[in-house]
Amino acid sequence: MRDLIKKVLVEDRRLNVLKNYIIKLLERQVESGLTPQLDFTDLARKGFRKDLDEIKGWYRDFVGGDEEAFKLFKR
């Protein structure tokens, strides 16, 4: 049980670090005047393939929802 709790805490910490990285990356793009976007192929290559659904959710939250994300995609 102790090992399970430790594993969950490590995974949670890893996701928090990843989320902070993604949000800061998007913020830097906005500050530079660019449209915030992520290269999911590059993220998968870096080993975040199992976290892509979480990352997509963070991206949608960052841009303001599904409708805004779709508008940015169309641009």
N, CA and C of each residue as an Amber inpcrd file, in Angstrom:
protein
   225
   0.8250000  -1.1920000   0.0000000   0.0000000   0.0000000   0.0000000
   0.8690000   1.2550000   0.0000000   1.9350000   1.1970000   0.7560000
   2.8460000   2.3300000   0.8510000   3.4940000   2.6270000  -0.4980000
   3.8720000   1.5710000  -1.2050000   4.4800000   1.7410000  -2.5230000
   3.4920000   2.3380000  -3.5160000   2.2410000   1.9380000  -3.4120000
   1.2100000   2.4740000  -4.2920000   1.0310000   3.9710000  -4.0620000
   0.9720000   4.3840000  -2.8200000   0.8240000   5.8010000  -2.4850000
   2.0260000   6.5880000  -3.0020000   3.2020000   6.0300000  -2.8190000
   4.4210000   6.6880000  -3.2970000   4.3980000   6.8250000  -4.8120000
   3.9650000   5.7890000  -5.5000000   3.8950000   5.8170000  -6.9590000
   2.8970000   6.8720000  -7.4340000   1.7470000   6.9730000  -6.7700000
   0.7400000   7.9660000  -7.1280000   1.2730000   9.3770000  -6.9110000
   1.9600000   9.6060000  -5.8180000   2.5140000  10.9280000  -5.5320000
   3.5850000  11.3220000  -6.5450000   4.4120000  10.3850000  -6.9320000
   5.4500000  10.6540000  -7.9330000   4.8030000  10.9980000  -9.2690000
   3.7840000  10.2590000  -9.6600000   3.0810000  10.5150000 -10.9180000
   2.3940000  11.8800000 -10.8820000   1.7920000  12.2190000  -9.7560000
   1.1270000  13.5100000  -9.6090000   2.1330000  14.6500000  -9.7220000
   3.2810000  14.4960000  -9.0990000   4.3310000  15.5140000  -9.1620000
   4.8390000  15.6660000 -10.5890000   4.9880000  14.5440000 -11.2960000
   5.4630000  14.5670000 -12.6740000   4.4630000  15.3060000 -13.5710000
   3.1690000  15.0490000 -13.3670000   2.1490000  15.7330000 -14.1540000
   2.1130000  17.2290000 -13.8600000   2.3370000  17.6170000 -12.6090000
   2.3690000  19.0370000 -12.2640000   3.5330000  19.7390000 -12.9460000
   4.6810000  19.0940000 -12.9730000   5.8440000  19.6710000 -13.6460000
   5.5830000  19.7890000 -15.1440000   5.0030000  18.7640000 -15.7260000
   4.6760000  18.7810000 -17.1430000   3.6530000  19.8770000 -17.4550000
   2.6450000  20.0140000 -16.6180000   1.6260000  21.0430000 -16.8320000
   2.2440000  22.4390000 -16.7750000   3.1050000  22.6740000 -15.8000000
   3.7740000  23.9700000 -15.6960000   4.6080000  24.2580000 -16.9400000
   5.2930000  23.2490000 -17.4520000   6.1010000  23.4050000 -18.6610000
   5.2210000  23.7790000 -19.8500000   4.1180000  23.0830000 -20.0260000
   3.2160000  23.3280000 -21.1540000   2.6090000  24.7250000 -21.0630000
   2.1390000  25.1070000 -19.8900000   1.5120000  26.4190000 -19.7080000
   2.5240000  27.5310000 -19.9610000   3.7400000  27.3860000 -19.4560000
   4.7660000  28.4080000 -19.6840000   5.1350000  28.4920000 -21.1630000
   5.1800000  27.3590000 -21.8430000   5.4600000  27.3450000 -23.2750000
   4.3870000  28.1190000 -24.0370000   3.1390000  27.8760000 -23.7070000
   2.0360000  28.5790000 -24.3630000   2.0440000  30.0760000 -24.0260000
   2.3460000  30.4160000 -22.7840000   2.4030000  31.8210000 -22.3820000
   3.5030000  32.5610000 -23.1290000   4.6580000  31.9130000 -23.3120000
   5.7480000  32.5390000 -24.0670000   5.3380000  32.7900000 -25.5100000
   4.5850000  31.8750000 -26.0950000   4.1260000  32.0660000 -27.4700000
   3.1810000  33.2600000 -27.5550000   2.2830000  33.3820000 -26.6010000
   1.3340000  34.5030000 -26.5970000   2.0780000  35.8200000 -26.3950000
   3.0310000  35.8480000 -25.4860000   3.8050000  37.0650000 -25.2270000
   4.6050000  37.4870000 -26.4530000   5.0020000  36.5340000 -27.2720000
   5.7520000  36.8310000 -28.4950000   4.8420000  37.2360000 -29.6450000
   3.5420000  37.2100000 -29.4200000   2.5920000  37.5880000 -30.4460000
   2.2010000  36.4400000 -31.3580000   2.5480000  35.2240000 -30.9960000
   2.2210000  34.0520000 -31.7990000   0.9120000  33.4280000 -31.3220000
   0.3240000  32.6310000 -32.1780000  -0.8450000  31.8500000 -31.8000000
  -0.3680000  30.6670000 -30.9670000  -0.9510000  30.4580000 -29.7740000
  -0.4950000  29.3380000 -28.9510000  -0.8030000  27.9970000 -29.6070000
   0.2300000  27.2070000 -29.8050000   0.0420000  25.8920000 -30.4070000
   1.0830000  24.9270000 -29.8660000   0.7440000  23.6590000 -29.9240000
   1.6320000  22.6060000 -29.4460000   1.9040000  21.6270000 -30.5790000
   3.1160000  21.1130000 -30.6020000   3.4890000  20.0870000 -31.5780000
   3.3450000  18.7360000 -30.8760000   2.1960000  18.0950000 -31.0840000
   1.9140000  16.8380000 -30.3910000   2.8240000  15.7120000 -30.8580000
   3.2840000  15.7740000 -32.0930000   4.2160000  14.7670000 -32.5860000
   5.5260000  14.8570000 -31.8150000   5.9880000  16.0810000 -31.5890000
   7.2240000  16.2870000 -30.8310000   7.0550000  15.8500000 -29.3840000
   5.9010000  16.1460000 -28.7950000   5.6520000  15.7270000 -27.4150000
   5.6220000  14.2040000 -27.3010000   5.0160000  13.5480000 -28.2700000
   4.9820000  12.0810000 -28.2590000   6.3880000  11.5150000 -28.4020000
   7.1870000  12.1410000 -29.2510000   8.5680000  11.6910000 -29.4460000
   9.4010000  11.8780000 -28.1760000   9.0750000  12.9020000 -27.3850000
   9.7970000  13.1580000 -26.1400000   9.3650000  12.2420000 -25.0110000
   8.3860000  11.3690000 -25.2590000   7.9910000  10.3910000 -24.2590000
   6.7100000  10.7130000 -23.5190000   5.9480000  11.6640000 -24.0110000
   4.7160000  12.0600000 -23.3360000   3.4910000  11.5160000 -24.0440000
   3.6440000  10.4310000 -24.7640000   2.5510000   9.8450000 -25.5450000
   1.3520000   9.5040000 -24.6560000   1.6130000   8.9560000 -23.4690000
   0.4960000   8.5600000 -22.5960000  -0.1830000   9.7550000 -21.9310000
   0.4540000  10.9220000 -22.0080000  -0.0920000  12.1240000 -21.3810000
  -0.7490000  13.0730000 -22.3780000  -0.8610000  12.6800000 -23.6310000
  -1.3730000  13.5900000 -24.6550000  -2.8110000  14.0330000 -24.3860000
  -3.6390000  13.1630000 -23.8290000  -5.0140000  13.5610000 -23.5190000
  -5.0410000  14.6470000 -22.4440000  -4.1950000  14.4960000 -21.4330000
  -4.0890000  15.5210000 -20.3820000  -3.6070000  16.8380000 -20.9740000
  -2.6010000  16.7700000 -21.8340000  -2.0200000  17.9670000 -22.4370000
  -3.0560000  18.6700000 -23.3120000  -3.8340000  17.9010000 -24.0590000
  -4.8890000  18.5030000 -24.8820000  -5.9070000  19.2310000 -24.0110000
  -6.2240000  18.6630000 -22.8730000  -7.1440000  19.3170000 -21.9390000
  -6.5730000  20.6180000 -21.3930000  -5.2990000  20.6060000 -21.0620000
  -4.6510000  21.8310000 -20.5720000  -4.6290000  22.8990000 -21.6530000
  -4.3890000  22.4870000 -22.8990000  -4.3800000  23.4300000 -24.0110000
  -5.7640000  24.0580000 -24.1890000  -6.8030000  23.2290000 -24.1730000
  -8.1590000  23.7550000 -24.3220000  -8.4980000  24.7180000 -23.1850000
  -8.0930000  24.3970000 -21.9730000  -8.3280000  25.3010000 -20.8460000
  -7.5700000  26.6130000 -21.0370000  -6.3590000  26.5300000 -21.5510000
  -5.5270000  27.7220000 -21.7340000  -6.1340000  28.6760000 -22.7590000
  -6.6210000  28.1320000 -23.8730000  -7.1440000  28.9960000 -24.9330000
  -8.5890000  29.4080000 -24.7030000  -9.2760000  28.7980000 -23.7610000
 -10.6220000  29.2330000 -23.4220000 -11.7240000  28.2980000 -23.8550000
 -11.4170000  27.0520000 -24.0650000 -12.4480000  26.0770000 -24.3860000
 -12.3150000  25.4990000 -25.7810000 -13.2170000  24.5760000 -26.0640000
 -13.1780000  23.8590000 -27.3410000 -13.4300000  24.7760000 -28.5350000
 -14.3560000  25.7040000 -28.3960000 -14.6810000  26.5880000 -29.5190000
 -13.4950000  27.4620000 -29.8980000 -12.8260000  28.0280000 -28.9080000
 -11.6540000  28.8620000 -29.1780000 -10.5220000  28.0370000 -29.7700000
 -10.3370000  26.8300000 -29.2640000  -9.2960000  25.9570000 -29.7990000
  -9.5720000  25.6400000 -31.2610000 -10.8440000  25.4100000 -31.6080000
 -11.1950000  25.1270000 -32.9940000 -10.9660000  26.3480000 -33.8830000
 -11.2920000  27.5420000 -33.3910000 -11.0330000  28.7600000 -34.1510000
  -9.5380000  28.9320000 -34.4180000  -8.7220000  28.6880000 -33.4020000
  -7.2750000  28.7950000 -33.5890000  -6.7740000  27.7470000 -34.5760000
  -7.3600000  26.5640000 -34.5300000  -6.9610000  25.4950000 -35.4500000
  -7.2880000  25.8850000 -36.8920000  -8.4550000  26.5060000 -37.0900000
  -8.8590000  26.9050000 -38.4230000  -7.9510000  27.9830000 -38.9980000
  -7.3820000  28.8370000 -38.1280000  -6.4650000  29.8700000 -38.5850000
  -5.1990000  29.2300000 -39.0340000
